[in-house]
């Protein structure tokens, strides 16, 4: 019997590389463009970083109380990290 709860969704089959990180950063920018914003705007990029920081705290809290597994926490934090990467790199 596995220790992994039924609600576990594996986000990555293997450790994502830089190519995937860049692709996901482009996806973040596409999402902002669809909302009429761009991460090339410094105010938008700052807002994204703040929102990502808050979401990261929520994820860590869910892990600490046992609502998600360590693997889920790490995968979600990596995904959010691509948003921070996008906010830092898209405008360059």
TAWO-V995050 format. One record per residue. RES is the residue in three letters. OMEGA is omega in whole degrees, -180 to 180 (999 if undefined). Layout:
# TAWO-V995050
[[RES,OMEGA] [RES,OMEGA]]
This chain:
# TAWO-V995050
[[UNK,-177] [UNK,175] [UNK,-177] [UNK,179] [UNK,-179] [UNK,-176] [UNK,-179] [UNK,175] [UNK,179] [UNK,-178] [UNK,-178] [UNK,176] [UNK,179] [UNK,180] [UNK,-178] [UNK,-180] [UNK,-178] [UNK,-180] [UNK,180] [UNK,179] [UNK,178] [UNK,179] [UNK,180] [UNK,176] [UNK,176] [UNK,177] [UNK,176] [UNK,-180] [UNK,178] [UNK,179] [UNK,178] [UNK,178] [UNK,178] [UNK,179] [UNK,178] [UNK,180] [UNK,176] [UNK,176] [UNK,173] [UNK,175] [UNK,-177] [UNK,179] [UNK,178] [UNK,179] [UNK,178] [UNK,178] [UNK,179] [UNK,180] [UNK,180] [UNK,-180] [UNK,179] [UNK,178] [UNK,179] [UNK,179] [UNK,178] [UNK,178] [UNK,178] [UNK,-179] [UNK,179] [UNK,178] [UNK,178] [UNK,177] [UNK,-176] [UNK,180] [UNK,173] [UNK,180] [UNK,177] [UNK,-180] [UNK,176] [UNK,179] [UNK,178] [UNK,180] [UNK,-178] [UNK,179] [UNK,180] [UNK,179] [UNK,176] [UNK,-180] [UNK,177] [UNK,177] [UNK,177] [UNK,175] [UNK,176] [UNK,177] [UNK,179] [UNK,-179] [UNK,180] [UNK,-168] [UNK,-175] [UNK,-177] [UNK,-179] [UNK,999]]
